[in-house]
Amino acid sequence: MSLELSRERSHDLWTEIRPLLIEHKGEISFYPDIELAPDIPAYEQAEDVGLLRCYVARLHGQMVGYAIFFVKYNMHYSHSLQAVQDVLFVTKPHRHGRVGVQLIRYATEQLRAEQVQVEYQHVKATAQIRAALAALMARSDVGALMEKLGYELIDLIYGKRLDR
């Protein structure tokens, strides 16, 4: 397997990444009726001002995965450079090998090299996770309030300190 991991410019990825974005949305979208319509100029502008990082996994030159982050100083901790994952995806045929692990590790090392202090990854909460967490959420004042107000648990967020 000749896995290539690299940081690439969003400007150069749109044609190639679009089919993967569609596949990704089809698998994980919590609101499938909302049309996928990336704001390409906003992504490109974010990259032009240094806020976007696109890490790509390729096998034999073909894109098989991506990890995209927004990187900026946190509004609450203005001296802490932080990376928030926008999307993370590996195509189905490549999920049972090490492509995903290597892509995540590569992105983390690249972010660490830029002095990013905290990296955030979010994952969709499956129906099983939502059911298992329902009792715990009911015990949380904020969780119970959110559910009472009609909110639904959609994502779980993981954070990792990169400066330790």
N, C-alpha and C positions, 0 to 999 in steps of 0.2 A: 504494500500500500504506500503510495507516495503522497502523503498528506502534506499540503502546504497551508500554513497559517500566516496571515498577513493583515496589516491595517491597510484599508483601501478607502478611497474618497467616495462619498455618497454620490457625487456628481457622475461618477463612472459606473455606478452599479444598477441604476434604475431598470434598465431593460432586462438585465440578467436576474435581478432579485425579485421582480414582480411575480413570476410563477410561484416562487417559494413563499412570498408574502400571502398569496391567495391560498396556498396549501395550509400555511400556518393558521390563517384566520379560520379556515374550514374546520380545523382540529380543535381550536381552543376558544373561539369567540363566545363570550357569555351572552352577548346580544347579537345573534347572527343576522338579524334583520337590518342592522346598521351597516351601510355600505362601506367597504374598504376603499378609502380615497386618501392616500398619504398626501400631506401637504409638502410636496417636493420642494417648492421654493423655500419654505421655512426650514426644512432639513438642511438644504444647501447653505442657507444663510447661517444657520447654527454652526455648520462646519467652517464656513468662511471666517467666523469670529472666534473659532477655537473651542466650541462647546460640544462638538459631536465626535465620537470615535466609532468607526465601523471596523470590526474584526471579522475576517472571512476565512472559512475553511474550504479548501478545494482539494478534490481528488482528480488527478490527471487533468488539471486545469478547469474542471467543472465545479461550480459552487455547490456545496452540499450542506452549508450551515453558515450562520451569522450570529454575532453578538454585537449589539449596538447600544452605546451608552451616551448619556448626556453627562458632561463633566464640568463642574463649576464649584465655586466656593459656596458653602451652605449659607442660606439666609440667616439661620440661627447661630451658626458657629463660623463667623466670617473669615477665620484663619484656617478653616478646614476644607481642603479640596476634596470633593466627594464625587463619586460616579454612580449614577442611577441607571440601571438597565432599562432600555426602551423595549427591546425585543431580543429574544434568544431562541434560536431554532436550528434543528438538525433534521434533514430529511429522513423519513422512515427507514429506508434501507441502511442507513448509517448510524442508527441509534444504539445498536447492540454491540458495537465495537467500542473504540476509545475516542472517536471523533469528538463527541460532546465534551468529554473530560478534558481532552487536549485543547479544545477551543476555549473552554472556560479558564483553564490554567494559563493559556497564552494571554488572553485578555487581562487576567489578573496581573500577570507579570508586567505587561505593557503599562497598565495603569499604575502599578507600584513604581515603575521606573519614572513616571511623571510626578511622583510624590503625592499621588492620591492617597488620602488617609483612610477613607471608608468607601467600600464598594457595596452597593445594594443590588440584589437580584430578587426579582419577583416571579412567582410561579402561580399558575391557576390552581385554585382550590377545587379539587374534584368533588363530585357529589358525595363520595364516601368521606372525604375530609370535612365537608360542610356538615354532614350528619354527625360525625364524631365530635366536632367542635360546637355543635348547637348547645349542648348542656353547659359547656364552659362559657360560651358567649352569653348565655342567660345569666350567669353569675357575675359577669362584668357589667358595671354600671353603664359604661359607654356602649359596650356591645349590645346590651339589652335595649338601651335607648335607640341605637341605630336601627335595630331590627323592628322595634315598635314603630319607628318612623318610616318603615318600608325599605330600608337598605338591606342589601344582600352581601354576604361574604363572597368575594370574587377572587382576590389574590392573597397570597401569603408573601411576606417580605422577609428576606434574609439579608443580614448585614455582615460584613467581614472587615475587620481592621487590617489594613495593609502595612501599617507602620510599626508593627510589632513582630 
